[in-house]
Amino acid sequence: MSLLGNQTFVVCLTARELEVVAFVAAGFSAKEIALRIFIRPRTVERHIESARLKMRARNRTHLVTRAIASGLLDMYEPDEKEAAAQPALVRDLNPDSDAFVLF
């Protein structure tokens, strides 16, 4: 069984929602995300909630799982040096892909 179950759906997240989901996937709190992208923590929470509803996820963990399963985020395991650095979204090398790689 796939991570998405038997459901097929098209998700249209905004660039900001996708950016916030990537930070959530990296383990950052709303306050930490807000400090990095210069918005208020409540706005971060709203982006998370909007993305969660659009992706029909039950919680943040499920949101990240569904984002990876749907190809919006790629799984990436950084080495120790990279783990300490702030994550950055980088467009996948395939120009036809809508997936992002989390670094």
DSSP file (Angstrom, degrees, kcal/mol; ACC not computed):
  #  RESIDUE AA STRUCTURE BP1 BP2  ACC     N-H-->O    O-->H-N    N-H-->O    O-->H-N    TCO  KAPPA ALPHA  PHI   PSI    X-CA   Y-CA   Z-CA
    1    1 A M              0   0    0      0, 0.0     5,-0.1     0, 0.0     2,-0.0   0.000 360.0 360.0 360.0 137.4    0.0    0.0    0.0
    2    2 A S    >   -     0   0    0      3,-0.3     3,-1.3     1,-0.1     4,-0.0  -0.284 360.0-109.8 -77.4 166.5    1.3    3.4   -0.9
    3    3 A L  T 3  S+     0   0    0      1,-0.3    -1,-0.1    62,-0.1     3,-0.1   0.738 120.4  52.9 -67.1 -21.8    1.7    6.2    1.6
    4    4 A L  T >  S-     0   0    0      1,-0.3     3,-1.2    65,-0.1    -1,-0.3   0.450 100.7-144.2 -92.3  -0.8   -1.2    8.0   -0.1
    5    5 A G  T <   -     0   0    0     -3,-1.3    -1,-0.3     1,-0.2    -3,-0.3  -0.447  58.6 -37.8  70.9-148.5   -3.5    5.0    0.2
    6    6 A N  T 3  S+     0   0    0     -2,-0.1     2,-0.3    -3,-0.1    -1,-0.2   0.387 110.1 110.4 -90.7   2.8   -5.9    4.6   -2.7
    7    7 A Q    <   -     0   0    0     -3,-1.2     2,-0.4     2,-0.0    -3,-0.0  -0.580  46.5-169.5 -82.5 138.1   -6.4    8.3   -3.1
    8    8 A T        +     0   0    0     -2,-0.3     2,-0.3     2,-0.0    -2,-0.0  -0.999  21.4 155.5-121.2 131.4   -5.0   10.2   -6.1
    9    9 A F        -     0   0    0     -2,-0.4     2,-0.5     2,-0.0    -2,-0.0  -0.989  40.0-124.3-151.8 156.9   -5.2   14.0   -5.9
   10   10 A V        -     0   0    0     -2,-0.3     2,-0.5     2,-0.0    -2,-0.0  -0.914  25.9-158.2-105.7 128.0   -3.5   17.0   -7.2
   11   11 A V        -     0   0    0     -2,-0.5     2,-0.5    59,-0.1    44,-0.1  -0.903   8.7-168.0-110.8 133.2   -2.1   19.4   -4.6
   12   12 A C        +     0   0    0     -2,-0.5     2,-0.3    42,-0.1    -2,-0.0  -0.793  15.3 175.7-121.6  87.2   -1.4   23.1   -5.4
   13   13 A L        -     0   0    0     -2,-0.5     2,-0.0     1,-0.1    -2,-0.0  -0.659  31.7-115.8 -88.2 146.8    0.6   24.6   -2.5
   14   14 A T     >  -     0   0    0     -2,-0.3     4,-2.5     1,-0.1     5,-0.2  -0.328  30.4-106.7 -71.1 164.5    1.8   28.1   -2.8
   15   15 A A  H  > S+     0   0    0      1,-0.2     4,-2.2     2,-0.2     5,-0.1   0.891 122.7  49.5 -59.8 -39.4    5.6   28.7   -2.9
   16   16 A R  H  > S+     0   0    0      2,-0.2     4,-2.6     1,-0.2    -1,-0.2   0.907 109.5  50.6 -68.5 -41.7    5.4   30.0    0.7
   17   17 A E  H  > S+     0   0    0      1,-0.2     4,-2.7     2,-0.2    -2,-0.2   0.925 112.0  48.1 -60.6 -43.9    3.4   27.0    1.9
   18   18 A L  H  X S+     0   0    0     -4,-2.5     4,-2.2     2,-0.2    -2,-0.2   0.898 110.7  51.2 -63.9 -40.6    5.9   24.6    0.3
   19   19 A E  H  X S+     0   0    0     -4,-2.2     4,-1.8    -5,-0.2    -1,-0.2   0.923 111.9  46.8 -61.0 -44.7    8.8   26.6    1.8
   20   20 A V  H  X S+     0   0    0     -4,-2.6     4,-2.5     1,-0.2    -2,-0.2   0.905 109.9  52.9 -65.4 -42.1    7.2   26.3    5.3
   21   21 A V  H  X S+     0   0    0     -4,-2.7     4,-2.7     1,-0.2    -1,-0.2   0.888 106.8  54.0 -60.9 -38.7    6.5   22.6    4.8
   22   22 A A  H  X S+     0   0    0     -4,-2.2     4,-1.3     2,-0.2    -1,-0.2   0.903 109.3  47.3 -62.4 -41.0   10.2   22.1    3.9
   23   23 A F  H  <>S+     0   0    0     -4,-1.8     5,-2.2     2,-0.2     4,-0.3   0.892 111.0  51.5 -66.7 -39.2   11.2   23.8    7.2
   24   24 A V  H ><5S+     0   0    0     -4,-2.5     3,-1.7     1,-0.2    -2,-0.2   0.920 107.4  53.4 -61.0 -43.2    8.7   21.6    9.1
   25   25 A A  H 3<5S+     0   0    0     -4,-2.7    -1,-0.2     1,-0.3    -2,-0.2   0.823 105.0  55.1 -61.6 -31.0   10.2   18.5    7.5
   26   26 A A  T 3<5S-     0   0    0     -4,-1.3    -1,-0.3    -5,-0.2    -2,-0.2   0.510 124.1-105.9 -81.0  -4.4   13.6   19.7    8.7
   27   27 A G  T < 5 +     0   0    0     -3,-1.7    -3,-0.2    -4,-0.3     2,-0.2   0.605  67.0 149.6  95.3  12.5   12.2   19.8   12.3
   28   28 A F      < -     0   0    0     -5,-2.2    -1,-0.3     1,-0.1     2,-0.1  -0.537  41.1-128.8 -81.6 145.6   11.9   23.5   12.8
   29   29 A S     >  -     0   0    0     -2,-0.2     4,-2.6     1,-0.1     5,-0.2  -0.356  30.7-102.2 -81.1 169.2    9.2   25.0   15.0
   30   30 A A  H  > S+     0   0    0      1,-0.2     4,-2.6     2,-0.2     5,-0.1   0.890 124.1  51.0 -60.4 -39.6    6.9   27.8   13.9
   31   31 A K  H  > S+     0   0    0      2,-0.2     4,-2.0     1,-0.2    -1,-0.2   0.912 111.0  47.5 -65.0 -42.5    9.0   30.4   15.8
   32   32 A E  H  > S+     0   0    0      2,-0.2     4,-1.4     1,-0.2    -2,-0.2   0.902 113.1  48.4 -65.6 -40.9   12.2   29.1   14.3
   33   33 A I  H  X S+     0   0    0     -4,-2.6     4,-2.2     1,-0.2     3,-0.3   0.931 109.2  53.6 -63.3 -45.6   10.7   29.2   10.8
   34   34 A A  H  X>S+     0   0    0     -4,-2.6     5,-1.4     1,-0.2     4,-1.0   0.891 107.4  50.8 -57.6 -42.0    9.3   32.7   11.4
   35   35 A L  H  <5S+     0   0    0     -4,-2.0    -1,-0.2     1,-0.2    -2,-0.2   0.842 112.3  47.6 -64.8 -33.4   12.7   34.0   12.3
   36   36 A R  H  <5S+     0   0    0     -4,-1.4    -2,-0.2    -3,-0.3    -1,-0.2   0.812 121.3  32.5 -80.1 -31.1   14.3   32.5    9.2
   37   37 A I  H  <5S-     0   0    0     -4,-2.2    -2,-0.2     2,-0.1    -1,-0.2   0.296 106.9-118.3-113.5  10.6   11.8   33.8    6.7
   38   38 A F  T  <5S+     0   0    0     -4,-1.0     2,-0.3    -5,-0.2    -3,-0.2   0.880  71.9 113.9  60.1  47.5   10.9   37.1    8.4
   39   39 A I  S   <S-     0   0    0     -5,-1.4    -1,-0.2    -6,-0.1    -2,-0.1  -0.872  72.3 -85.0-133.7 171.8    7.2   36.6    9.1
   40   40 A R    >>  -     0   0    0     -2,-0.3     4,-1.8     1,-0.1     3,-0.6  -0.480  33.2-120.6 -79.2 149.0    5.2   36.2   12.3
   41   41 A P  H 3> S+     0   0    0      0, 0.0     4,-2.5     0, 0.0     5,-0.2   0.852 114.1  57.1 -56.5 -35.8    4.9   32.7   14.0
   42   42 A R  H 3> S+     0   0    0      1,-0.2     4,-1.9     2,-0.2     5,-0.1   0.870 104.7  51.7 -64.8 -34.9    1.1   32.9   13.6
   43   43 A T  H <> S+     0   0    0     -3,-0.6     4,-2.2     2,-0.2    -1,-0.2   0.889 108.1  51.9 -67.0 -39.1    1.5   33.4    9.9
   44   44 A V  H  X S+     0   0    0     -4,-1.8     4,-2.5     2,-0.2    -2,-0.2   0.938 108.3  51.6 -60.0 -46.7    3.7   30.3    9.8
   45   45 A E  H  X S+     0   0    0     -4,-2.5     4,-2.7     1,-0.2    -2,-0.2   0.887 108.9  51.0 -58.3 -39.4    1.0   28.4   11.6
   46   46 A R  H  X S+     0   0    0     -4,-1.9     4,-2.6     2,-0.2    -1,-0.2   0.893 109.3  50.0 -66.6 -39.1   -1.6   29.5    9.1
   47   47 A H  H  X S+     0   0    0     -4,-2.2     4,-2.5     2,-0.2    -2,-0.2   0.910 112.1  48.5 -64.1 -40.9    0.6   28.3    6.2
   48   48 A I  H  X S+     0   0    0     -4,-2.5     4,-2.7     2,-0.2    -2,-0.2   0.938 113.2  46.9 -63.1 -47.0    1.1   25.0    7.9
   49   49 A E  H  X S+     0   0    0     -4,-2.7     4,-2.4     2,-0.2    -2,-0.2   0.899 112.2  50.1 -63.6 -41.3   -2.7   24.6    8.5
   50   50 A S  H  X S+     0   0    0     -4,-2.6     4,-2.4     2,-0.2    -1,-0.2   0.930 113.5  45.3 -63.0 -45.9   -3.5   25.6    4.9
   51   51 A A  H  X S+     0   0    0     -4,-2.5     4,-2.1     2,-0.2    -2,-0.2   0.900 111.7  53.4 -63.6 -40.5   -1.0   23.1    3.5
   52   52 A R  H  <>S+     0   0    0     -4,-2.7     5,-2.6     1,-0.2     4,-0.4   0.914 111.3  45.3 -61.7 -43.7   -2.3   20.4    5.9
   53   53 A L  H ><5S+     0   0    0     -4,-2.4     3,-0.9     1,-0.2    -1,-0.2   0.910 112.2  50.8 -66.8 -42.4   -5.9   21.0    4.7
   54   54 A K  H 3<5S+     0   0    0     -4,-2.4    -1,-0.2     1,-0.2    -2,-0.2   0.855 115.6  42.6 -62.9 -34.4   -5.0   21.0    1.1
   55   55 A M  T 3<5S-     0   0    0     -4,-2.1    -1,-0.2    -5,-0.2    -2,-0.2   0.410 108.0-126.0 -93.3   2.1   -3.0   17.8    1.5
   56   56 A R  T < 5 +     0   0    0     -3,-0.9     2,-0.3    -4,-0.4    -3,-0.2   0.898  53.1 160.8  54.4  44.5   -5.7   16.2    3.6
   57   57 A A      < -     0   0    0     -5,-2.6    -1,-0.2    -6,-0.2     3,-0.1  -0.707  42.7-144.1 -98.1 148.9   -3.2   15.4    6.3
   58   58 A R  S    S-     0   0    0     -2,-0.3     2,-0.3     1,-0.1    -1,-0.1   0.800  77.6 -14.0 -80.9 -30.6   -4.1   14.7   10.0
   59   59 A N  S  > S-     0   0    0     -7,-0.1     4,-2.3     1,-0.1     5,-0.1  -0.885  83.9 -76.9-157.7-176.0   -1.1   16.4   11.5
   60   60 A R  H  > S+     0   0    0     -2,-0.3     4,-2.5     2,-0.2     5,-0.2   0.894 126.1  51.0 -63.2 -41.1    2.3   17.9   10.7
   61   61 A T  H  > S+     0   0    0      1,-0.2     4,-2.4     2,-0.2    -1,-0.2   0.929 112.1  46.6 -62.2 -44.8    4.0   14.5   10.5
   62   62 A H  H  > S+     0   0    0      1,-0.2     4,-2.7     2,-0.2    -1,-0.2   0.873 109.7  56.1 -64.2 -37.3    1.3   13.2    8.1
   63   63 A L  H  X S+     0   0    0     -4,-2.3     4,-2.3     2,-0.2    -2,-0.2   0.935 109.7  44.4 -59.0 -48.5    1.7   16.5    6.1
   64   64 A V  H  X S+     0   0    0     -4,-2.5     4,-2.3     2,-0.2     5,-0.2   0.912 113.0  51.8 -64.7 -42.5    5.4   15.9    5.6
   65   65 A T  H  X S+     0   0    0     -4,-2.4     4,-2.7     1,-0.2    -2,-0.2   0.921 112.3  45.5 -59.7 -44.9    4.8   12.2    4.7
   66   66 A R  H  X S+     0   0    0     -4,-2.7     4,-2.2     2,-0.2     6,-0.3   0.865 110.1  54.2 -68.7 -35.8    2.2   13.2    2.1
   67   67 A A  H  <>S+     0   0    0     -4,-2.3     5,-1.8    -5,-0.2     6,-1.6   0.906 113.1  43.0 -64.3 -40.8    4.5   15.9    0.7
   68   68 A I  H ><5S+     0   0    0     -4,-2.3     3,-1.2     4,-0.2    -2,-0.2   0.934 114.5  49.9 -68.3 -46.4    7.3   13.4    0.2
   69   69 A A  H 3<5S+     0   0    0     -4,-2.7    -2,-0.2     1,-0.3    -1,-0.2   0.828 111.0  49.4 -63.2 -32.2    5.0   10.7   -1.1
   70   70 A S  T 3<5S-     0   0    0     -4,-2.2    -1,-0.3    -5,-0.2    -2,-0.2   0.513 117.1-112.2 -86.6  -3.7    3.4   13.1   -3.6
   71   71 A G  T < 5S+     0   0    0     -3,-1.2    29,-0.2    -4,-0.4    -3,-0.2   0.516  86.1 117.5  88.6   4.9    6.8   14.3   -4.9
   72   72 A L  S   <S+     0   0    0     -5,-1.8    28,-1.1    -6,-0.3     2,-0.4   0.843  84.1  26.1 -72.2 -32.2    6.6   17.9   -3.5
   73   73 A L  E    S-a  100   0A   0     -6,-1.6     2,-0.4    26,-0.2    -2,-0.3  -0.969  76.4-141.5-127.6 145.4    9.6   17.2   -1.3
   74   74 A D  E     -a  101   0A   0     26,-1.6    28,-0.8    -2,-0.4     2,-0.3  -0.846  26.5-113.5-102.0 143.6   12.4   14.7   -1.7
   75   75 A M        +     0   0    0     -2,-0.4     2,-0.3    -7,-0.1    26,-0.0  -0.575  41.6 174.3 -73.5 137.8   13.9   12.9    1.2
   76   76 A Y        -     0   0    0     -2,-0.3    -2,-0.0    25,-0.0    25,-0.0  -0.977  22.1-156.5-148.2 130.2   17.4   13.9    1.9
   77   77 A E        -     0   0    0     -2,-0.3     2,-0.0    26,-0.0     6,-0.0  -0.913  19.1-151.7-111.3 107.7   19.7   12.9    4.8
   78   78 A P        -     0   0    0      0, 0.0     2,-0.0     0, 0.0    25,-0.0  -0.337  16.7-114.6 -74.5 156.1   22.4   15.5    5.4
   79   79 A D     >  -     0   0    0      1,-0.1     4,-2.3    -2,-0.0     5,-0.2  -0.230  45.5 -86.9 -75.8 179.7   25.8   14.6    6.8
   80   80 A E  H  > S+     0   0    0      1,-0.2     4,-0.9     2,-0.2    -1,-0.1   0.875 128.2  49.6 -60.3 -40.2   26.7   16.0   10.3
   81   81 A K  H >4 S+     0   0    0      1,-0.2     3,-0.5     2,-0.2     4,-0.5   0.919 114.1  44.7 -66.4 -43.4   28.1   19.3    8.9
   82   82 A E  H >4 S+     0   0    0      1,-0.2     3,-1.0     2,-0.2    -1,-0.2   0.819 103.1  66.1 -69.9 -30.7   25.0   19.9    6.7
   83   83 A A  H 3< S+     0   0    0     -4,-2.3    -1,-0.2     1,-0.3    -2,-0.2   0.808  99.1  52.6 -62.3 -29.1   22.6   19.0    9.6
   84   84 A A  T << S+     0   0    0     -4,-0.9    -1,-0.3    -3,-0.5    -2,-0.2   0.685  97.5  85.5 -79.7 -17.8   23.8   22.0   11.5
   85   85 A A  S <  S-     0   0    0     -3,-1.0    -3,-0.0    -4,-0.5     0, 0.0  -0.400  91.4 -95.7 -84.2 160.6   23.1   24.4    8.6
   86   86 A Q        -     0   0    0     -2,-0.1    -1,-0.1     1,-0.1    -2,-0.1  -0.515  46.8-110.1 -70.5 138.9   19.8   26.0    7.8
   87   87 A P        -     0   0    0      0, 0.0     2,-0.4     0, 0.0    -1,-0.1  -0.366  33.5-166.1 -71.4 152.4   17.8   24.1    5.2
   88   88 A A        -     0   0    0    -66,-0.1    15,-2.0    13,-0.1     2,-0.5  -0.998  19.3-125.2-137.5 141.9   17.4   25.5    1.7
   89   89 A L  E     -B  102   0A   0     -2,-0.4     2,-0.4    13,-0.2    13,-0.2  -0.736  27.6-173.1 -86.5 131.8   15.0   24.5   -1.1
   90   90 A V  E     -B  101   0A   0     11,-1.7    11,-2.1    -2,-0.5     2,-0.1  -0.993  28.5-114.4-126.9 130.7   16.8   23.8   -4.4
   91   91 A R  E     -B  100   0A   0     -2,-0.4     9,-0.2     9,-0.2     7,-0.1  -0.404  41.2-105.5 -62.0 134.0   14.9   23.1   -7.6
   92   92 A D        -     0   0    0      7,-1.4     5,-0.1     2,-0.1    -1,-0.1  -0.212  27.4-114.8 -56.2 151.1   15.4   19.5   -8.8
   93   93 A L  S    S+     0   0    0     -3,-0.1    -1,-0.1     2,-0.1    -2,-0.1   0.745  99.2  85.0 -65.0 -23.0   17.8   19.2  -11.7
   94   94 A N    >   -     0   0    0      1,-0.2     3,-1.7     5,-0.1     5,-0.2  -0.724  69.2-157.5 -81.4 112.9   15.0   18.0  -13.9
   95   95 A P  T 3  S+     0   0    0      0, 0.0    -1,-0.2     0, 0.0    -2,-0.1   0.708  91.1  58.3 -66.5 -18.3   13.2   21.1  -15.2
   96   96 A D  T 3  S+     0   0    0     -3,-0.0     2,-0.3     2,-0.0    -3,-0.1   0.545  90.0  94.4 -85.3  -6.9   10.0   19.1  -15.8
   97   97 A S    <   -     0   0    0     -3,-1.7    -5,-0.1    -5,-0.1   -26,-0.0  -0.631  57.1-162.5 -89.4 143.0    9.8   18.1  -12.2
   98   98 A D        +     0   0    0     -2,-0.3     2,-0.2    -7,-0.1    -1,-0.1   0.280  59.8 112.3 -99.2   7.7    7.8   20.0   -9.6
   99   99 A A        -     0   0    0     -5,-0.2    -7,-1.4   -26,-0.1     2,-0.3  -0.495  53.5-152.5 -83.1 151.0    9.7   18.3   -6.8
  100  100 A F  E     -aB  73  91A   0    -28,-1.1   -26,-1.6   -29,-0.2     2,-0.5  -0.889  10.1-133.9-117.5 151.6   12.1   20.2   -4.5
  101  101 A V  E     -aB  74  90A   0    -11,-2.1   -11,-1.7    -2,-0.3     2,-0.6  -0.915  16.3-138.3-105.7 132.5   15.1   18.8   -2.7
  102  102 A L  E       B   0  89A   0    -28,-0.8   -13,-0.2    -2,-0.5   -29,-0.0  -0.815 360.0 360.0 -93.2 118.5   15.5   19.7    1.0
  103  103 A F              0   0    0    -15,-2.0    -1,-0.1    -2,-0.6   -14,-0.1   0.359 360.0 360.0-114.3 360.0   19.1   20.6    1.9
